[in-house]
C-alpha cells in the first residue's frame, strides 16, 4: 500500500532569467510572423499589375463587370481582345489599315496617318473618286481593278466598310485599327450633320433630344437622300455598320455576335475619341512610332447649340434601344482601353500628359507662324519618350492639310514615278488632279477595265492639264553654221521689185565682207531698173563692185 507523503513536489524549478528568455523568443517569433504577412501583402500589391498585364498579353480578359446596361453579358464571350506592344521597338510598323467611322473624328486621324505615310514613302491605296474606296461596298468588286502600286500597298486610310477581303490585298503583318465615339455624342453629331431636324420638321433647341422622345419617327419615316442615309445609319447602328455589321442586326442574333468576335480578333486596338490622347499614345507604342508621328490638328470639327447638352434618361434609354450595337461596342472597347493602360502603370499616364503638352505647343506655334523668316523654329528637346526634333513652317503646312490635299500629293508623286520610268519626264508636284487615272497593270495580271486600265503617260499628262507635246527642239545649236545658199556660185539672183518704202529681204547667206554703204541720201533711192546687166564672172569669194551713184 502506497502512502502519499506530503512535501515539496519533485519538478524542475523555473528561474526568473530563463522565463525572460522564453518570452523574448516568443516576441521575436511574433515579429517575424508579422513581417512575413506584410511582405506577402506588399508582393500582392506590387505584383498584381504585372500579373494583370501578363494575363492580357496571353489573351485572358480580366473582367470588370458587364457593360453599361446593354443587356449582354460580355463575360460570356470566349474570344477576347489583346492590345499588346512589341517587347522591343527595333523598327516601326508601316503596314496598317485604318477603318474610318463617320462623324467620329476619323478625318483627324486619317490626315495624321496620311502625313506619316507620305513622309515615309509608303504606298497608299487611293480611291478613284477621291473620297471612298467604294469597291469595298459591293460584294462583286474585283481586286484587280483597284489602283495598283508597285510592290503592293502599305496603307489603307480612306472610307470603306470593313470586310475580311481587305486582308487579301494587304501584307500578312498589317495592323488593323479603327475609332469609336460615345454613341450619345455620335448621334447628336450625325443629327446635326445631316440636318435631320429640318428633314423631320423638328424645330427649337436640342432637336436631337426632342426626336428621341418618340424614336419611331426615325425608324419609320423615309425620305430624301440625306434623311434615308441618317435613318438607315441609326436603325443599323452607324458605327457598327462601318465595322462590318449588316443592316438591321441585333446583338442577340448569332450573326452579330460572330461579327463582334471577328472585330475583337482582327483589330489590334480601337481609338476612343473621348480619350484621344491616351489612345494615340497607345497606338504609338503598338506601332513603334515616334511622338512626332502622332501630332495632329483637329479636322472637320463642328459646333452646334446642343453639342454639350446631355440627354435625359428617357431619351438615352430610347437611343440605346435603337442603337444597341454601338453602345455594346463602345462600352467593351472603352473598358479594354483602360484595362490595357492600367497594366502599364503610372508611367503611361505621364507620357500622355507630356504628349498633350507637346501637341498643344505645336498647335499654338502653327497658329502663329506665317513664314520661316518671321518666327524661329520650335525645338522639342529630347526626353524620355521622344528624340529631339524641330517644328518649322513645312511641319505646320503638313499638319493643316486635309485628306483631299494628301490625295493630290500622293497622285502627283505616283504619276511622277510613272513618267520618269516611261518617258523620263519630271512632274511638277505642285499641280492638282481631280481624279485618279488608272496605271498600267503589272505583268501577269489581266485587267477588267479595258482601255481605261492601259493609260499611257500621255493620257496621264492630259488629265493633269499638262501640254501634250514639248516645244520642238532647235535644228542647230549656236555653234553650227547655217546651211549653204541654194544658188549657183557664179550667178547673182535678180533684184526684187520693191517700192522705196520696202526693205530688201534678208540675204540667205552671210558674206565674208559687207559692201560699202551707198553715198546717196536715204530719202532718195534710185529706181529699180527693169533689167540688170549681166554680172561679170566673179570668183567664188569675190564681191561685186559698189554701184556708181
Protein Blocks (a to p, Z undefined) as FASTA:
>chain_A
ZZddedddddddddfklmmmmmmmmmmmmmmmmmmmmmmmmmmmmmmmmmmmmmmmnopa
cdebjaehkopafklpmbdcdddddfbdfbccfbdcddddehihpmmmmmmmmmmmmmno
pacdddfklpaccklmpmkbcfklpccdehiafbdcbdcdddfklmmmpcfklccddddd
dfklmmmmmmmmnommmmnopgcehkllmmmmmmmlmmmpccdfklmmmmmmmmnopklm
mnopaehiafkbmklmmmmmmmmmmpmbdcdfklmmlmmmmmmmmnopafklmgccdehi
acdfklmpccdfklmmmmmmmmmmmmmmmmmmmmmmmmmmmmnojmlmmmmmmmmmmmmm
mmmmmmmpmbfmlpccddddddfkbccddddfklmmmmmpcfklmmmmmmmmmmmmmmmm
mnopacdfkbccfbdcdddddehiacfkljmlmccfklmmmmnopafbdcdddfbdfkbc
cdddfbdfkbccddddddfkbccdddfbdcfbdcdddfbdfklccdddfbdcddddddfk
bccddddZZ
